[in-house]
Amino acid sequence: QQPVQSPQAVILREGEDAVINCSSSKALYSVHWYRQKHGEAPVFLMILLKGGEQKGHDKISASFNEKKQQSSLYLTASQLSYSGTYFCGTLRGGSQGNLIFGKGTKLSVKP
Amino acid sequence: DTAVSQTPKYLVTQMGNDKSIKCEQNLGHDTMYWYKQDSKKFLKIMFSYNNKELIINETVPNRFSPKSPDKAHLNLHINSLELGDSAVYFCASSQNGKETQYFGPGTRLLVL
């Protein structure tokens, strides 16, 4: 049931773009994206809901393909502050907050 | 100001001991969670509480027991600590169980 994230790690230069993917083998109600910096707690980035509703930040975009049970997080013109580990969490319909997180994608942005 | 707080931040203890971690949220949320993050950074849900009722109980050892005195608190009690319990434990809360989860700062548990 754990979603699969790809890539596992990515290294960027400032200003470059990145895409992080998350896929599930089960039908999903929503996909949640979090970023965690070293030694800190995960911080909410975005929720994508079945039906197209999207809640999140203006500087980060994402997509949710309900038919394929896939989501992608788009980071454009990356900044040093984007560095961290990105987790997707998937929520199946009917479950009560049972977020299942992927193993994470480690993003490093270098000057 | 802190939305979700946990105490203690660090916990170092011997095998076999019993310990508790406290969590409080001031967001007025109705659902609270405990997650374990191991050395490989895998975030795994352990428990969640909605309106003081346990609604998710993943396959964790029964040495772990969540206790919720009220809607704003969800404490984690661990009996007979083992080396494998060493990890970072995060508390989180959300509204209605499907919205954004807000995480506490984490408790770093080291069992010697």
Contacts between the chains, C-beta under 8 A, distances in Angstrom:
chain1	res1	chain2	res2	distance
A	29	B	98	7.2
A	30	B	98	6.8
A	32	B	100	7.4
A	32	B	101	7.3
A	36	B	41	7.8
A	40	B	105	7.5
A	40	B	106	7.9
A	41	B	90	6.0
A	41	B	103	4.0
A	41	B	104	6.3
A	41	B	105	5.4
A	41	B	106	5.5
A	42	B	43	7.0
A	42	B	90	7.3
A	42	B	103	5.1
A	43	B	103	7.4
A	44	B	100	4.7
A	44	B	101	7.0
A	44	B	102	7.0
A	47	B	99	7.5
A	47	B	100	6.3
A	55	B	100	7.5
A	85	B	41	6.3
A	87	B	43	6.3
A	89	B	43	7.9
A	91	B	98	6.3
A	96	B	31	7.4
A	96	B	48	7.1
A	96	B	50	6.3
A	96	B	55	5.0
A	96	B	56	6.7
A	96	B	97	4.3
A	96	B	98	7.7
A	97	B	31	5.4
A	97	B	33	6.8
A	97	B	48	5.3
A	97	B	50	7.5
A	97	B	55	7.7
A	97	B	56	7.1
A	97	B	94	6.1
A	97	B	97	3.5
A	97	B	98	6.3
A	97	B	101	7.5
A	98	B	45	6.6
A	98	B	48	7.4
A	98	B	56	5.5
A	99	B	45	6.4
A	99	B	101	6.7
A	100	B	45	7.4
A	101	B	42	7.5
A	101	B	43	4.3
A	101	B	44	7.5
A	103	B	40	7.7
A	103	B	41	7.6
A	103	B	42	5.9
A	104	B	41	5.7
A	104	B	42	7.7
A	104	B	43	7.9
